[in-house]
Amino acid sequence: MSNCLWQLPATELMRRYRERSLTPTEVVRAIHSRMDAVNPQLNAVVARRDAAVLAEADACTQRFERGAPLSVLDGIPLTVKDSLYLADLPTTCGTEALREHRPGLDEWAAARARDAGALILGKTNVPEFANDGYTANPLFGATGNPWNPALTPGGSSGGAVAAVAAGMGPLAIAQDGGGSIRRPASHTGLVGLKPSLSAWPRHHTLPGLLLDFDCIGPVARTVADARLLFETVRGPSAVDRSSLAAAWAAAQPRPQAPLRVLYVEHLNANPLDRQIAASCRQAARQFAALGHHVEDGPLPLDVGFMADAWPQIGQVGLAAMFDEHPDWERLASAKYRELAEAGRRVSGPRVWQIMDRVRRLRSECAAVFERFDVIVMPAAAALPWPAHEGFPGTIDGQAVGPRGHAAYTGWVNAAGLPGLALPASPSQEGLPIGIQLIGAHGQDDLLLDLGAAYEAQAPWAERWPPL
């Protein structure tokens, strides 16, 4: 185990606190020093709570001295994505329109983590309105990938993953509306869980842009750390009725080993980087080596409708948000004002058709998971690209649009399914590559169990970027 306190995983911190060989105060001071050293290169953390979190760490230290920690998360440092409310910091969502937006509330997941004793270090960078697959905005600029700061860590949770990958806290609370946890995790060599719909309830939120597709979930360096945060925060709440269904689904029996695994390398005609294909194919073989039945084949679902529906959903969401907050539209960047105007031209019947197609997709997924227990796919179709560019223009020699790199993830959100990103073998250039495991609604624990077994066979926690 590393001697650097900022490198210790959350599970190790928990153990060290309980045996009294380390204090939360010492860890927070070490992470602050690490932030001072590396955040100027990366621009991952955009707001800090240094004085407040040190006082909270001192209180944690005293609780451990009394043998009375609040939970397994007590004293564990983490960051929160700047699209999620924190009571004592602005939630800017990367836009001039919300520069001083202070609702004075915590997002439900942040509140539960705080109540459990987690030490919130600060907020992490996002693209404007958290609505892009890279991380740059007019307020704070671009975030760099710790493995190569000239490249993007992806988005919209780019600041969250860059912080964890660089040692600025072992955990992050992030947001995934169409792959915004899983793709950035894959670009930075991390574990990222997009939970089942409402496994973490939503309350005290910015207006949603993507129907109910947005989920809040953990980013970590190891599966055990991701599970620690997920388990502590999960649970139903009456403020989010769909969380009651999520709790019921999570209580259903799990499939038993050997699992039936479907490996889907190519999704329709979407191009895939060849190094990613080779790395993910190797990872799929590791699941077979674990004793599971692995079958290669196409995704047995029609998700092609998402190509046209996805941008329309986001455009309508922006239009609705701006109609509710006209002052936000006035101060937003021209790109987002134009997208909102496009959203106003989408007809009501078209929105109804999209919602009906999403409902049918969710129904069809139930039948698929009677045949298979887990689907394995690439987490992203492209390797990281230049940090100031919104998306890669080509993949495997083919021209692609803004969501070409994201083709593998959005359908999982529309279906309300859990998705777990895990590191696979890096590229020839040393850039991280990730796979994602997808399960039936409520089978988050199955994915975490399978992810932990895979990690034990192919560990990655000691890979650190050369900052």
C-alpha positions in Angstrom: 0.0 0.0 0.0 1.3 3.5 -0.9 2.7 5.7 1.8 0.9 8.7 0.4 -2.3 9.3 2.3 -4.0 10.8 -0.7 -3.6 7.4 -2.5 -5.4 5.3 0.1 -8.7 3.9 -0.9 -11.8 4.6 1.1 -12.0 1.1 2.5 -8.4 1.4 3.7 -9.2 4.7 5.3 -12.2 3.2 7.1 -10.0 0.4 8.5 -7.2 2.8 9.6 -9.6 5.1 11.3 -11.1 2.3 13.3 -7.8 0.9 14.4 -6.7 4.5 15.3 -3.6 4.5 13.2 -4.8 7.5 11.1 -7.2 10.4 11.5 -9.6 12.1 9.1 -7.8 15.4 9.8 -4.5 14.0 8.6 -6.1 12.7 5.4 -7.9 15.9 4.6 -4.7 17.9 5.0 -2.9 15.5 2.7 -5.6 15.7 0.1 -5.5 19.5 0.3 -1.8 19.4 -0.4 -2.4 17.1 -3.3 -5.0 19.5 -4.7 -2.7 22.4 -4.4 -0.1 20.4 -6.4 -2.1 18.9 -9.2 -5.4 20.8 -9.6 -3.8 23.8 -11.4 -2.8 21.3 -14.2 -6.2 19.7 -14.4 -8.9 22.2 -13.3 -11.0 19.4 -11.9 -12.1 21.0 -8.6 -13.7 24.4 -9.1 -14.9 25.2 -5.5 -13.3 24.1 -2.2 -14.6 24.0 1.4 -11.1 23.9 3.0 -11.9 25.6 6.4 -15.3 23.9 6.8 -14.1 20.4 5.8 -11.1 20.7 8.2 -13.4 21.5 11.0 -15.6 18.6 10.1 -12.6 16.3 9.9 -11.6 17.4 13.4 -15.1 16.4 14.6 -14.8 13.1 12.8 -11.4 12.5 14.5 -13.1 13.1 17.9 -15.9 10.7 17.1 -13.3 7.9 16.3 -11.5 8.7 19.5 -14.8 8.1 21.4 -15.4 4.9 19.3 -18.6 6.4 17.9 -18.3 6.9 14.1 -21.6 7.8 12.4 -21.2 5.1 9.6 -18.7 3.4 7.4 -18.5 6.6 5.4 -17.6 8.7 8.4 -14.4 10.7 7.7 -14.1 9.6 4.1 -13.3 12.6 1.8 -15.3 13.0 -1.5 -16.2 15.6 -4.1 -19.6 16.5 -5.5 -20.3 17.4 -9.1 -21.2 21.0 -9.8 -24.5 20.2 -11.3 -25.7 18.9 -7.9 -26.9 21.1 -5.0 -24.7 21.7 -2.0 -26.1 23.9 0.7 -23.0 25.9 1.3 -21.5 26.3 -2.2 -22.9 27.7 -5.4 -24.2 25.2 -8.0 -23.2 26.9 -11.2 -23.6 24.0 -13.6 -20.8 25.7 -15.6 -22.8 28.6 -16.8 -22.7 32.3 -16.3 -26.5 32.1 -15.8 -26.0 30.3 -12.5 -22.7 31.9 -11.3 -24.2 32.7 -7.9 -27.0 30.1 -7.8 -27.3 29.2 -4.1 -30.4 27.2 -3.3 -29.2 26.6 0.2 -30.0 22.9 -0.1 -28.1 19.6 -0.5 -29.1 17.2 -3.3 -30.6 14.2 -1.6 -27.6 11.9 -2.1 -25.2 14.7 -0.9 -27.3 15.2 2.2 -27.3 11.5 3.0 -23.6 11.3 2.5 -23.1 14.3 4.7 -25.3 12.9 7.4 -23.2 9.7 7.3 -20.1 11.7 8.1 -18.6 12.0 4.6 -16.2 14.9 4.3 -17.2 17.0 1.2 -14.1 18.6 -0.2 -15.7 20.8 -2.8 -17.4 20.8 -6.3 -16.0 19.4 -9.6 -16.2 20.9 -13.0 -18.8 20.2 -15.7 -19.7 21.3 -19.2 -22.2 24.1 -19.4 -25.6 22.8 -18.1 -23.8 19.4 -17.8 -25.0 18.8 -21.3 -21.9 17.6 -23.2 -19.5 14.7 -23.4 -16.4 16.7 -22.6 -15.8 19.1 -19.7 -15.3 22.8 -20.5 -17.4 25.9 -19.7 -17.3 29.7 -19.8 -16.9 30.1 -16.0 -14.0 27.7 -15.3 -12.6 26.6 -18.6 -11.6 23.1 -19.6 -10.7 20.1 -17.4 -7.7 17.9 -18.4 -7.4 14.2 -18.2 -4.8 13.2 -15.5 -3.3 10.6 -17.9 -2.6 13.4 -20.5 -3.8 16.9 -19.4 -4.1 18.0 -23.1 -6.9 15.5 -23.5 -10.4 15.5 -22.1 -11.5 13.2 -19.3 -14.9 13.1 -21.0 -18.1 14.5 -19.6 -20.2 15.6 -18.1 -18.6 14.2 -15.0 -15.1 15.1 -16.2 -14.2 17.1 -13.1 -15.3 14.2 -10.8 -13.3 11.6 -12.5 -10.2 13.8 -13.0 -10.3 14.5 -9.2 -10.5 10.9 -8.2 -7.9 9.7 -10.8 -5.4 12.3 -9.6 -5.8 11.6 -5.9 -8.0 14.5 -4.9 -10.3 12.4 -2.8 -11.0 8.6 -3.1 -14.6 9.1 -4.0 -16.9 11.4 -6.0 -20.7 11.8 -6.3 -21.4 12.3 -10.0 -24.3 12.3 -12.4 -25.1 10.1 -15.4 -27.8 11.2 -17.8 -26.5 9.4 -20.9 -23.2 7.9 -19.9 -21.8 10.8 -18.0 -20.3 8.6 -15.2 -19.4 5.6 -17.2 -17.6 7.2 -20.2 -15.5 9.5 -18.1 -14.6 6.7 -15.7 -13.5 4.7 -18.8 -11.3 7.6 -20.0 -9.5 7.9 -16.6 -9.1 4.3 -15.4 -11.8 4.3 -12.8 -14.9 2.5 -11.5 -18.2 4.3 -12.1 -21.7 3.1 -11.3 -24.8 4.4 -12.9 -27.4 2.9 -10.5 -30.8 1.6 -11.5 -33.3 4.3 -11.9 -33.9 6.0 -8.5 -31.7 3.5 -6.5 -30.4 6.8 -5.2 -33.5 9.0 -5.0 -33.6 12.5 -6.5 -34.7 15.5 -4.5 -33.6 19.1 -4.4 -32.3 19.2 -8.0 -31.8 21.5 -10.9 -34.5 21.2 -13.6 -34.0 17.9 -15.4 -33.1 18.0 -19.1 -33.4 14.3 -19.9 -36.8 13.1 -18.6 -36.0 10.6 -15.8 -32.8 9.4 -17.4 -30.5 11.2 -15.0 -29.1 9.1 -12.1 -26.7 10.1 -9.4 -23.9 7.6 -8.5 -20.4 6.9 -7.2 -17.0 7.2 -8.9 -14.1 5.4 -7.2 -10.8 3.7 -7.9 -12.0 0.3 -6.8 -15.2 -1.6 -6.8 -15.1 -1.9 -3.0 -14.9 1.9 -2.7 -17.8 2.4 -5.1 -19.9 -0.2 -3.2 -19.1 1.6 0.1 -20.5 4.9 -1.1 -23.4 3.3 -3.0 -24.5 1.2 -0.1 -24.4 4.0 2.4 -26.4 6.4 0.3 -28.9 4.0 -1.4 -32.4 3.4 -0.1 -36.0 4.6 -0.9 -37.5 7.9 0.0 -41.1 9.1 -0.3 -39.9 12.2 -2.1 -39.1 10.1 -5.1 -41.8 7.5 -5.7 -39.8 5.6 -8.3 -37.2 4.9 -5.6 -39.8 2.6 -4.0 -39.9 0.5 -7.1 -36.1 0.5 -7.2 -36.0 -0.9 -3.6 -38.5 -3.6 -4.6 -36.4 -4.5 -7.6 -33.2 -4.7 -5.5 -34.8 -7.1 -3.1 -35.6 -9.7 -5.9 -33.4 -12.8 -6.1 -30.1 -12.5 -7.9 -29.1 -14.9 -10.8 -26.8 -17.6 -9.6 -23.4 -18.5 -11.1 -22.4 -19.4 -13.7 -23.9 -16.2 -15.2 -25.1 -15.9 -18.7 -23.1 -13.0 -20.2 -23.7 -11.4 -23.6 -20.7 -9.5 -25.0 -21.8 -6.9 -27.5 -18.8 -5.4 -29.3 -20.5 -3.4 -32.0 -23.8 -1.6 -31.6 -25.6 -1.3 -35.0 -23.4 0.6 -37.5 -21.7 2.8 -34.9 -17.9 2.8 -35.3 -15.6 1.7 -32.5 -12.0 2.5 -32.0 -10.0 -0.7 -32.7 -7.9 -0.5 -29.6 -11.0 -0.3 -27.5 -12.5 -3.3 -29.4 -9.4 -5.4 -28.7 -9.3 -4.4 -25.0 -13.0 -5.0 -24.4 -12.7 -8.4 -26.2 -9.9 -9.4 -23.9 -12.0 -8.3 -20.9 -14.9 -10.4 -22.0 -12.6 -13.5 -22.1 -11.8 -12.8 -18.5 -15.4 -13.3 -17.5 -15.3 -16.6 -19.3 -12.2 -17.4 -17.2 -14.2 -16.7 -14.1 -16.5 -19.6 -15.1 -19.4 -17.7 -16.7 -21.0 -18.5 -20.0 -20.0 -15.7 -22.4 -21.7 -15.4 -25.7 -20.8 -12.9 -28.5 -23.6 -11.3 -30.4 -25.7 -8.2 -31.3 -27.7 -6.3 -28.7 -31.2 -8.0 -28.8 -33.0 -4.6 -28.5 -33.9 -1.9 -31.0 -32.2 1.2 -29.7 -31.8 2.9 -33.0 -34.6 5.3 -32.3 -32.3 7.0 -29.7 -30.1 8.5 -32.4 -32.8 11.0 -33.3 -34.7 11.0 -30.0 -31.7 11.8 -27.8 -30.9 15.3 -29.1 -34.6 16.2 -29.2 -35.1 15.2 -25.5 -32.2 17.4 -24.5 -33.5 20.3 -26.6 -37.0 20.1 -25.2 -35.5 19.9 -21.7 -33.5 23.1 -22.2 -36.6 24.9 -23.7 -38.7 23.9 -20.7 -35.9 25.0 -18.2 -35.5 28.3 -20.0 -39.2 28.9 -20.1 -39.3 28.5 -16.3 -36.1 30.6 -15.8 -35.9 33.2 -18.6 -33.0 35.0 -17.0 -31.0 31.8 -17.3 -31.6 31.7 -21.0 -30.5 35.3 -21.4 -27.1 34.6 -19.8 -26.6 31.2 -21.3 -24.1 30.6 -24.2 -25.4 31.0 -27.7 -25.2 27.2 -28.3 -27.7 26.4 -25.6 -30.1 29.2 -26.5 -30.1 27.8 -30.1 -30.7 24.3 -28.7 -33.6 25.5 -26.7 -35.1 27.2 -29.8 -34.8 23.8 -31.6 -36.6 22.3 -28.6 -39.5 24.7 -28.9 -40.0 23.4 -32.5 -40.4 19.8 -31.4 -44.0 18.9 -31.4 -46.1 17.6 -28.5 -47.0 14.4 -30.4 -43.3 13.8 -31.1 -42.4 14.0 -27.4 -45.3 11.6 -26.7 -43.9 9.2 -29.2 -40.5 9.3 -27.6 -41.9 8.7 -24.2 -43.9 5.8 -25.5 -40.9 4.3 -27.2 -38.9 4.6 -23.9 -41.7 2.8 -22.1 -41.6 -0.1 -24.6 -37.8 -0.3 -24.4 -38.1 -0.8 -20.6 -40.6 -3.5 -21.2 -38.5 -5.2 -23.8 -35.5 -5.2 -21.5 -37.3 -7.4 -19.0 -37.5 -10.1 -21.7 -33.8 -9.8 -22.6 -32.8 -10.3 -19.0 -34.7 -13.5 -18.9 -32.2 -14.8 -21.5 -29.1 -13.1 -20.1 -27.9 -12.1 -16.7 -25.4 -9.4 -17.7 -24.6 -7.5 -20.9 -21.0 -6.5 -21.4 -20.1 -3.6 -23.8 -17.5 -1.0 -24.4 -18.1 2.1 -22.2 -17.0 4.6 -24.8 -16.5 4.3 -28.5 -13.4 6.6 -28.7 -10.2 7.2 -26.8 -9.9 10.7 -25.1 -9.6 13.6 -27.5 -8.3 17.2 -27.1 -9.7 18.8 -24.0 -11.1 21.9 -25.7 -13.0 20.0 -28.4 -16.6 18.9 -27.8 -16.3 15.5 -29.4 -14.0 13.4 -31.7 -14.9 14.1 -35.3 -13.9 10.6 -36.5 -13.8 7.1 -34.9 -12.0 4.3 -36.7 -11.8 6.5 -39.8 -15.5 7.2 -39.9 -17.0 10.7 -39.5 -19.2 10.9 -36.4 -21.5 13.5 -34.8 -21.5 14.8 -31.2 -22.7 11.5 -29.7 -20.7 9.1 -31.8 -18.4 8.5 -28.9 -21.4 8.0 -26.6 -23.4 5.5 -28.7 -23.0 2.7 -26.1 -24.3 4.4 -23.0 -27.5 6.5 -23.5 -29.8 3.5 -24.1 -29.0 2.2 -20.6 -30.3 5.4 -19.1 -33.4 5.4 -21.2 -34.0 1.8 -20.1 -33.5 2.7 -16.4 -30.9 -0.1 -16.0 -27.8 -0.2 -13.8 -24.4 0.1 -15.6 -21.0 -0.4 -14.1 -17.9 0.9 -15.8 -14.6 -1.0 -15.1 -11.1 -0.5 -16.4 -9.8 -2.8 -19.1 -6.3 -3.0 -20.6 -5.0 0.5 -21.6 -4.3 1.6 -25.1 -0.8 1.5 -26.7 -0.4 5.2 -25.7 -1.2 4.3 -22.1 -4.7 5.8 -22.2 -7.3 4.1 -20.1 -10.1 2.1 -21.7 -13.2 0.9 -20.0 -15.9 -1.7 -20.3 -19.4 -1.5 -18.9 -21.5 -4.2 -17.3 -25.3 -3.8 -17.6 -27.9 -5.7 -15.6 -31.6 -5.9 -15.1 -33.3 -3.2 -13.2 -32.4 -3.6 -9.5 -29.4 -5.8 -10.1 -26.8 -3.3 -9.1 -25.4 -5.7 -6.5 -25.0 -8.4 -9.1 -22.9 -6.0 -11.2 -20.8 -5.0 -8.2 -20.2 -8.6 -7.3 -19.1 -9.5 -10.8 -17.0 -6.4 -11.0 -15.2 -7.3 -7.8 -14.4 -10.8 -9.1 -13.1 -9.3 -12.4 -11.0 -6.7 -10.5 -9.5 -9.5 -8.4 -8.4 -11.2 -11.6 -7.1 -8.0 -13.3 -6.4 -5.4 -10.6 -5.9 -1.8 -11.6 -5.8 0.3 -8.4 -2.1 0.7 -8.4 -2.1 2.4 -11.9 -1.6 6.1 -11.2 -1.2 8.8 -13.9 2.3 10.3 -14.2 1.4 13.8 -12.9 
